[in-house]
Amino acid sequence: MHKTLTIARREFVAYFNGPAAYIVICLFLVLMGIFFWNPFFLVNRATVRQMFDMMSVLLLPTAPALTMGLLAEEKRTGTVEVLLTMPLRDTEVVIGKYLGAVGLLVILLVSTLPYPISVSSLGHLDWGPVMASYLAVFLLGSTMLAIGILTSSWTENQLIAFFTAGIICFALWIANRFLPFVPQGLADLLEWICFDYHFMSMLRGVIDSRDVLYFLSVIALSLALAFRSLESRRWR
């Protein structure tokens, strides 16, 4: 566990050693401000529902951008070979890098707190659904980061990792849009695997263990596949 946390700390600090973290956070907050505050005053009650809707959309490109180089760049430069020859398990490398990205996601979400605080100063804001929505965004973002880690383990090209992760996340996001065009049995499956279905359920303020389990399952599966992908490099 100590080695995993060491890798996580290194990756987290690496984001802030360069411009990546600052650019992502600034762009995220600016876009949030533009798309949230413009229509906010058209609503007759204190609500931040639109903010979380916008956050989920912005995560679609943000999560792949944060993870595209975590393993792909290591493979391109050959430093992954150094990692694999060190007394580290592949699981420690994958989970450590993943936790480093999750740490930046937490910073990103915390930086948005001034928005609901500002709204609460303008009227009564129910903080229960707000906290549930933050949990929903955290789980959604963590799931997208896990998928980004997986695609980064498949290639040495960061752009390929970015677009592959983006396509997978987008496909899982809009899967329920095709429900009217597929048989009932397949429709139930598409609805269940869709990010939006579970995310919107939690956004209503209802924390269903099935929704939480879904996101945790996708995270575990993605990290397990990334581990297998990295492990196969040893065999070659």
LUMDO-966329 format. One record per residue: x, y negated, z of N, C-alpha, C, CB in turn. Coordinates in steps of 0.05 Angstrom, whole numbers, padded with zeros to 5 digits, always signed. Glycine has a CB too. Example, Ala and Ser with C-alpha at 12.3 -4.5 7.8 and 13.67 -1.06 7.14 Angstrom:
<nodes>
+00264+00114+00156+00246+00090+00156+00264+00066+00156+00226+00089+00181/+00257+00045+00142+00273+00021+00143+00258-00001+00157+00282+00012+00114/
</nodes>
This chain:
<nodes>
+00016+00024+00000+00000+00000+00000+00017-00025+00000-00019+00000+00024/+00040-00024+00014+00058-00047+00015+00068-00054-00012+00081-00042+00035/+00076-00033-00028+00086-00038-00055+00065-00050-00073+00097-00012-00067/+00040-00040-00070+00018-00051-00086+00014-00080-00080-00008-00035-00080/+00014-00088-00054+00010-00116-00047+00034-00133-00056+00007-00118-00017/+00057-00122-00056+00081-00137-00066+00078-00144-00095+00107-00121-00061/+00069-00124-00111+00064-00129-00140+00042-00149-00143+00057-00102-00154/+00020-00146-00127-00002-00165-00129+00007-00193-00123-00025-00157-00110/+00024-00196-00103+00033-00223-00095+00051-00234-00117+00049-00222-00069/+00068-00218-00129+00085-00227-00151+00069-00237-00175+00104-00204-00160/+00048-00221-00182+00032-00229-00205+00016-00254-00199+00013-00206-00213/+00006-00257-00175-00010-00280-00167+00007-00305-00168-00022-00277-00139/+00031-00303-00157+00049-00326-00157+00058-00333-00186+00074-00321-00140/+00061-00313-00203+00070-00317-00230+00050-00334-00246+00074-00290-00245/+00024-00331-00239+00004-00348-00253+00010-00377-00248-00024-00341-00243/+00018-00384-00223+00021-00412-00215+00050-00422-00221+00015-00416-00186/+00068-00404-00227+00095-00412-00235+00095-00424-00263+00114-00388-00234/+00075-00418-00279+00072-00429-00305+00046-00445-00307+00073-00407-00327/+00040-00455-00331+00016-00471-00334-00010-00456-00335+00018-00488-00358/-00009-00429-00337-00033-00413-00343-00055-00418-00323-00026-00383-00343/-00050-00415-00297-00070-00417-00277-00082-00445-00277-00059-00411-00249/-00066-00465-00279-00075-00493-00278-00093-00499-00302-00052-00513-00277/-00085-00490-00325-00101-00494-00350-00128-00481-00348-00085-00484-00375/-00128-00455-00339-00153-00440-00337-00172-00453-00317-00147-00411-00329/-00161-00460-00294-00178-00471-00273-00190-00498-00282-00162-00475-00247/-00173-00515-00293-00182-00542-00302-00203-00540-00324-00158-00558-00312/-00197-00523-00345-00216-00520-00366-00243-00508-00356-00205-00502-00388/-00241-00489-00338-00265-00476-00327-00282-00497-00313-00257-00454-00308/-00269-00513-00296-00284-00533-00280-00295-00555-00298-00266-00545-00259/-00280-00564-00318-00290-00585-00336-00314-00575-00352-00267-00593-00355/-00312-00551-00363-00335-00540-00378-00359-00536-00360-00327-00514-00391/-00354-00526-00335-00376-00523-00316-00389-00550-00311-00365-00512-00289/-00373-00571-00307-00385-00597-00302-00401-00607-00325-00362-00617-00296/-00391-00603-00350-00406-00613-00373-00432-00598-00377-00388-00609-00398/-00432-00572-00375-00456-00556-00382-00475-00553-00358-00448-00529-00391/-00465-00559-00334-00483-00557-00311-00496-00583-00303-00467-00546-00287/-00480-00604-00301-00491-00630-00292-00509-00644-00313-00469-00648-00283/-00503-00640-00338-00519-00653-00359-00549-00646-00357-00509-00646-00387/-00556-00620-00356-00584-00613-00353-00595-00612-00325-00590-00587-00366/-00577-00615-00305-00585-00612-00277-00608-00630-00269-00561-00616-00259/-00606-00656-00277-00625-00675-00268-00652-00673-00282-00614-00703-00272/-00654-00653-00301-00680-00648-00314-00696-00628-00297-00675-00637-00342/-00683-00616-00277-00696-00596-00260-00707-00611-00235-00676-00573-00251/-00731-00604-00227-00744-00618-00205-00738-00607-00177-00773-00619-00210/-00719-00589-00175-00712-00578-00149-00682-00573-00147-00728-00552-00144/-00672-00571-00123-00643-00566-00118-00637-00537-00124-00635-00574-00089/-00624-00532-00146-00617-00504-00153-00591-00504-00168-00640-00492-00170/-00576-00482-00165-00551-00479-00180-00552-00454-00197-00527-00477-00160/-00576-00445-00203-00579-00421-00220-00565-00424-00247-00609-00415-00225/-00567-00448-00259-00555-00453-00285-00524-00451-00283-00563-00480-00296/-00514-00459-00260-00485-00458-00256-00474-00429-00258-00477-00470-00229/-00488-00411-00245-00479-00383-00246-00484-00370-00273-00494-00367-00224/-00505-00378-00287-00509-00369-00314-00485-00378-00331-00535-00380-00326/-00477-00403-00328-00454-00413-00344-00428-00400-00336-00452-00444-00341/-00424-00395-00310-00400-00382-00301-00397-00354-00313-00400-00379-00270/-00419-00340-00315-00417-00313-00326-00409-00313-00356-00444-00298-00323/-00419-00334-00370-00412-00336-00399-00383-00345-00401-00430-00357-00412/-00373-00363-00385-00346-00372-00387-00326-00350-00379-00341-00396-00368/-00335-00331-00363-00317-00309-00356-00311-00290-00379-00329-00293-00333/-00328-00290-00400-00324-00273-00423-00297-00277-00436-00347-00276-00443/-00289-00303-00441-00262-00307-00452-00241-00310-00430-00262-00331-00470/-00249-00319-00406-00229-00324-00385-00216-00299-00375-00243-00339-00362/-00232-00279-00368-00221-00254-00357-00201-00240-00376-00244-00235-00351/-00208-00237-00402-00188-00225-00420-00163-00242-00423-00200-00221-00447/-00166-00269-00421-00143-00286-00424-00124-00283-00400-00151-00316-00426/-00135-00278-00376-00119-00275-00352-00104-00249-00351-00136-00278-00328/-00115-00228-00364-00103-00201-00362-00089-00192-00387-00125-00182-00356/-00091-00206-00409-00080-00195-00434-00051-00190-00434-00086-00214-00457/-00036-00204-00417-00007-00200-00417+00004-00184-00394+00007-00226-00417/-00014-00175-00376-00005-00162-00351+00011-00137-00357-00028-00156-00333/+00002-00121-00376+00016-00097-00383+00027-00098-00412-00002-00072-00380/+00012-00112-00430+00021-00114-00457+00048-00128-00460+00000-00129-00474/+00051-00150-00445+00077-00165-00446+00099-00149-00434+00074-00192-00432/+00093-00134-00412+00113-00117-00400+00123-00095-00419+00102-00103-00374/+00104-00085-00435+00111-00064-00455+00126-00076-00478+00085-00050-00465/+00119-00100-00486+00133-00113-00509+00161-00119-00502+00118-00138-00517/+00166-00129-00478+00193-00137-00470+00210-00114-00459+00192-00159-00449/+00196-00091-00454+00210-00068-00443+00213-00068-00413+00237-00066-00455/+00203-00088-00400+00205-00089-00371+00187-00068-00357+00198-00116-00360/+00167-00058-00372+00150-00037-00361+00167-00011-00356+00127-00031-00379/+00187-00007-00373+00205+00016-00369+00220+00014-00343+00224+00019-00392/+00228-00011-00336+00241-00015-00311+00223-00009-00287+00252-00044-00309/+00198-00018-00290+00178-00013-00269+00174+00017-00265+00151-00026-00276/+00172+00032-00288+00166+00060-00286+00190+00076-00275+00159+00070-00313/+00214+00065-00277+00237+00080-00266+00242+00073-00237+00262+00073-00283/+00229+00052-00227+00231+00045-00199+00214+00064-00182+00222+00015-00194/+00219+00065-00155+00204+00082-00138+00175+00072-00134+00217+00086-00111/+00161+00070-00156+00133+00060-00156+00116+00080-00170+00131+00032-00169/+00092+00084-00159+00073+00101-00173+00058+00084-00194+00053+00114-00153/+00049+00096-00215+00034+00082-00236+00009+00068-00224+00027+00100-00259/-00003+00082-00205-00027+00070-00193-00020+00045-00178-00040+00091-00174/+00003+00043-00166+00011+00019-00151+00016-00004-00171+00036+00025-00135/+00027+00002-00194+00031-00019-00214+00005-00029-00224+00048-00008-00237/-00014-00011-00232-00039-00020-00243-00056-00035-00223-00055+00005-00253/-00059-00024-00199-00075-00036-00178-00063-00062-00169-00080-00017-00154/-00036-00063-00167-00023-00088-00158-00028-00110-00178+00007-00083-00155/-00024-00105-00204-00029-00126-00224-00058-00134-00224-00020-00116-00252/-00076-00114-00221-00104-00121-00220-00111-00139-00196-00121-00095-00218/-00101-00133-00173-00106-00149-00149-00095-00177-00152-00094-00136-00124/-00073-00180-00166-00062-00207-00171-00081-00223-00188-00035-00205-00185/-00093-00211-00208-00113-00225-00225-00138-00231-00209-00120-00208-00250/-00147-00212-00192-00170-00217-00175-00166-00240-00156-00178-00191-00160/-00141-00242-00146-00135-00265-00129-00139-00292-00143-00106-00263-00119/-00131-00293-00168-00136-00318-00183-00165-00322-00188-00120-00317-00210/-00180-00301-00192-00209-00303-00195-00222-00315-00170-00222-00276-00202/-00213-00306-00147-00223-00317-00122-00218-00347-00120-00210-00302-00098/-00193-00355-00127-00187-00384-00127-00205-00399-00146-00157-00388-00135/-00210-00387-00169-00228-00400-00189-00256-00404-00178-00229-00383-00215/-00266-00384-00164-00293-00385-00153-00294-00405-00130-00303-00358-00144/-00274-00405-00113-00274-00423-00091-00273-00452-00101-00249-00418-00072/-00259-00457-00123-00257-00484-00134-00283-00495-00144-00236-00485-00156/-00303-00477-00148-00330-00486-00157-00348-00493-00134-00342-00465-00174/-00340-00489-00109-00357-00494-00086-00367-00523-00084-00343-00487-00061/-00351-00543-00093-00361-00571-00092-00387-00575-00107-00340-00589-00103/-00392-00558-00128-00417-00561-00143-00442-00555-00126-00417-00542-00167/-00444-00531-00113-00468-00526-00096-00468-00545-00072-00469-00498-00087/-00445-00552-00061-00445-00571-00039-00456-00598-00047-00416-00574-00028/-00450-00607-00071-00460-00632-00081-00491-00630-00085-00447-00640-00108/-00500-00607-00095-00528-00603-00100-00543-00603-00073-00534-00577-00115/-00532-00590-00053-00545-00589-00026-00547-00617-00014-00529-00571-00008/-00530-00635-00022-00532-00663-00011-00554-00678-00025-00505-00677-00015/-00564-00668-00047-00586-00681-00062-00613-00670-00055-00582-00679-00091/-00614-00647-00042-00640-00635-00034-00634-00609-00019-00657-00629-00059/-00656-00595-00011-00653-00571+00004-00644-00548-00015-00680-00563+00018/-00622-00536-00009-00611-00514-00025-00611-00489-00008-00582-00521-00035/-00623-00468-00018-00624-00442-00004-00597-00428-00009-00647-00424-00014/-00581-00426+00013-00554-00415+00010-00553-00385+00008-00536-00424+00033/-00575-00371+00015-00575-00342+00013-00572-00333-00016-00602-00331+00024/-00589-00342-00034-00585-00335-00063-00558-00345-00074-00608-00346-00079/-00548-00367-00064-00523-00378-00074-00500-00358-00067-00517-00406-00061/-00500-00348-00042-00479-00329-00034-00482-00303-00050-00481-00324-00004/-00507-00294-00054-00512-00270-00070-00502-00274-00099-00542-00262-00070/-00506-00298-00109-00498-00304-00136-00467-00304-00139-00509-00331-00146/-00454-00315-00118-00425-00315-00118-00414-00286-00117-00414-00330-00093/-00427-00269-00102-00420-00241-00101-00423-00228-00129-00436-00225-00080/-00446-00235-00142-00451-00225-00169-00430-00233-00189-00479-00234-00179/-00422-00259-00188-00402-00269-00206-00375-00256-00200-00399-00300-00204/-00369-00253-00174-00343-00240-00167-00342-00211-00177-00340-00240-00136/-00364-00196-00174-00364-00169-00184-00362-00168-00214-00389-00154-00174/-00377-00186-00227-00376-00187-00256-00348-00194-00266-00397-00207-00267/-00336-00215-00254-00309-00223-00262-00289-00201-00256-00301-00248-00247/-00291-00188-00233-00272-00166-00227-00275-00143-00246-00278-00156-00198/-00299-00138-00255-00303-00116-00275-00291-00124-00302-00334-00111-00279/-00294-00149-00310-00282-00158-00335-00251-00157-00333-00291-00186-00343/-00241-00164-00310-00212-00163-00306-00201-00134-00309-00204-00175-00279/-00217-00115-00297-00209-00087-00299-00208-00078-00328-00228-00069-00283/-00228-00086-00344-00229-00079-00372-00206-00092-00387-00256-00088-00385/-00199-00117-00378-00175-00130-00390-00150-00116-00384-00174-00159-00380/-00147-00106-00360-00123-00090-00353-00122-00065-00370-00124-00082-00323/-00145-00052-00375-00146-00028-00391-00136-00033-00419-00174-00016-00392/-00147-00054-00432-00139-00060-00460-00110-00069-00461-00158-00081-00472/-00101-00082-00440-00073-00091-00440-00054-00067-00438-00067-00109-00417/-00064-00044-00427-00047-00020-00425-00046-00005-00451-00058-00002-00403/-00063-00012-00470-00065+00002-00496-00045-00008-00517-00092+00001-00507/-00036-00032-00514-00021-00045-00535+00002-00063-00525-00039-00062-00553/+00020-00069-00543+00042-00088-00536+00035-00116-00545+00068-00079-00548/+00013-00119-00559+00005-00145-00570-00016-00158-00553-00005-00142-00599/-00010-00182-00542-00028-00195-00523-00054-00203-00537-00015-00219-00511/-00052-00212-00562-00077-00220-00576-00095-00197-00581-00069-00234-00603/-00084-00174-00588-00100-00150-00592-00114-00143-00565-00083-00126-00602/-00099-00144-00543-00110-00138-00517-00133-00158-00510-00089-00140-00495/-00129-00184-00517-00149-00204-00511-00174-00199-00527-00138-00232-00518/-00172-00196-00553-00196-00192-00569-00210-00166-00564-00189-00194-00599/-00195-00145-00558-00207-00119-00552-00223-00121-00526-00186-00097-00550/-00211-00133-00506-00226-00137-00480-00250-00154-00484-00207-00148-00459/-00247-00176-00499-00269-00194-00504-00292-00180-00519-00260-00217-00521/-00286-00163-00538-00307-00149-00553-00321-00129-00535-00294-00135-00577/-00306-00114-00519-00318-00095-00501-00337-00109-00481-00297-00079-00486/-00327-00130-00469-00343-00145-00449-00367-00157-00461-00326-00167-00435/-00364-00168-00485-00387-00181-00499-00408-00159-00506-00378-00196-00524/-00398-00136-00515-00417-00114-00523-00432-00105-00498-00401-00091-00536/-00419-00102-00476-00432-00094-00451-00451-00116-00441-00412-00086-00430/-00445-00141-00448-00461-00163-00439-00488-00164-00454-00446-00189-00442/-00487-00159-00481-00511-00163-00497-00525-00136-00504-00504-00177-00523/-00516-00114-00491-00527-00088-00498-00558-00087-00495-00515-00067-00480/-00569-00101-00476-00598-00100-00472-00613-00115-00493-00605-00110-00445/-00599-00131-00510-00613-00145-00531-00623-00126-00553-00595-00166-00543/-00613-00102-00553-00620-00083-00574-00642-00063-00565-00596-00067-00583/-00653-00067-00541-00672-00048-00529-00697-00044-00547-00681-00058-00503/-00707-00066-00560-00731-00061-00577-00726-00044-00602-00743-00088-00585/-00701-00040-00609-00694-00027-00634-00685+00002-00631-00673-00043-00649/-00684+00012-00606-00674+00039-00602-00695+00056-00588-00648+00038-00585/-00693+00083-00589-00712+00100-00575-00712+00096-00545-00706+00130-00581/-00733+00104-00532-00736+00099-00503-00713+00110-00487-00762+00110-00494/-00705+00135-00493-00683+00147-00478-00658+00132-00480-00679+00176-00487/-00651+00123-00504-00627+00107-00508-00630+00079-00496-00620+00105-00538/-00655+00069-00497-00660+00042-00486-00654+00041-00456-00689+00034-00491/-00661+00062-00442-00656+00063-00413-00626+00063-00408-00669+00088-00400/-00611+00078-00424-00582+00079-00421-00570+00052-00427-00570+00100-00439/-00578+00039-00449-00567+00013-00456-00573-00007-00434-00579+00003-00483/-00597-00006-00423-00603-00025-00401-00586-00021-00377-00633-00023-00393/-00580+00005-00371-00564+00011-00347-00535+00002-00350-00566+00041-00341/-00524+00005-00374-00496-00002-00377-00492-00032-00383-00484+00014-00400/-00513-00047-00385-00511-00075-00392-00503-00092-00368-00537-00085-00404/-00483-00108-00371-00475-00127-00350-00498-00145-00341-00451-00143-00359/-00511-00156-00361-00532-00176-00356-00554-00165-00338-00543-00186-00382/-00561-00140-00342-00583-00127-00327-00577-00127-00297-00588-00098-00337/-00553-00119-00290-00545-00117-00262-00539-00145-00251-00521-00099-00258/-00527-00162-00267-00519-00189-00258-00544-00205-00252-00503-00203-00280/-00564-00205-00270-00588-00221-00266-00604-00211-00242-00606-00220-00290/-00603-00185-00237-00616-00174-00213-00605-00186-00187-00614-00143-00212/-00578-00188-00186-00565-00199-00162-00569-00230-00162-00536-00192-00162/-00571-00242-00185-00574-00271-00186-00601-00280-00174-00572-00281-00215/-00620-00262-00172-00645-00269-00160-00643-00268-00129-00667-00249-00169/-00620-00262-00119-00616-00261-00090-00620-00234-00077-00634-00281-00077/-00624-00214-00094-00628-00186-00084-00602-00170-00088-00652-00173-00098/-00590-00162-00066-00566-00146-00067-00574-00116-00066-00546-00152-00044/-00576-00104-00090-00583-00076-00092-00557-00060-00094-00601-00071-00118/-00556-00039-00077-00532-00023-00076-00526-00010-00104-00534-00001-00055/-00547-00005-00120-00543+00007-00146-00528-00012-00165-00570+00015-00158/-00534-00038-00162-00520-00058-00179-00491-00060-00171-00534-00085-00177/-00486-00060-00144-00458-00062-00134-00443-00037-00142-00458-00065-00103/-00456-00014-00140-00443+00012-00147-00437+00012-00177-00461+00035-00140/-00454+00001-00194-00448+00000-00223-00422-00015-00228-00472-00013-00238/-00420-00039-00217-00396-00055-00222-00371-00041-00211-00398-00083-00210/-00373-00030-00187-00350-00016-00175-00343+00009-00192-00356-00008-00146/-00362+00022-00204-00357+00046-00220-00342+00039-00245-00383+00060-00227/-00351+00017-00258-00337+00008-00283-00308-00001-00277-00353-00015-00297/-00305-00014-00254-00278-00022-00246-00260+00003-00241-00279-00039-00220/-00271+00022-00226-00255+00046-00220-00249+00062-00246-00271+00065-00201/-00268+00064-00264-00263+00078-00289-00242+00064-00306-00289+00081-00305/-00244+00038-00308-00225+00022-00325-00197+00025-00314-00234-00007-00326/-00194+00022-00287-00167+00024-00275-00156+00053-00278-00168+00016-00246/-00174+00073-00276-00165+00100-00279-00155+00106-00307-00188+00120-00271/-00169+00095-00327-00161+00098-00355-00135+00083-00360-00183+00089-00374/-00132+00059-00348-00107+00044-00351-00084+00059-00338-00110+00016-00338/-00089+00072-00316-00068+00088-00303-00060+00111-00321-00078+00099-00276/-00080+00125-00333-00074+00147-00352-00058+00137-00376-00100+00161-00361/-00065+00114-00386-00051+00102-00409-00022+00097-00402-00065+00077-00418/-00018+00086-00378+00010+00080-00369+00025+00105-00364+00009+00062-00344/+00011+00125-00352+00024+00150-00346+00032+00165-00371+00005+00168-00329/+00017+00162-00392+00024+00176-00417+00051+00166-00429+00002+00172-00439/+00059+00142-00421+00084+00131-00430+00107+00147-00418+00087+00102-00422/+00104+00157-00394+00124+00174-00382+00127+00200-00399+00117+00181-00353/+00104+00211-00407+00106+00236-00422+00120+00233-00449+00078+00247-00427/+00117+00209-00461+00131+00204-00487+00160+00198-00483+00117+00181-00502/
</nodes>
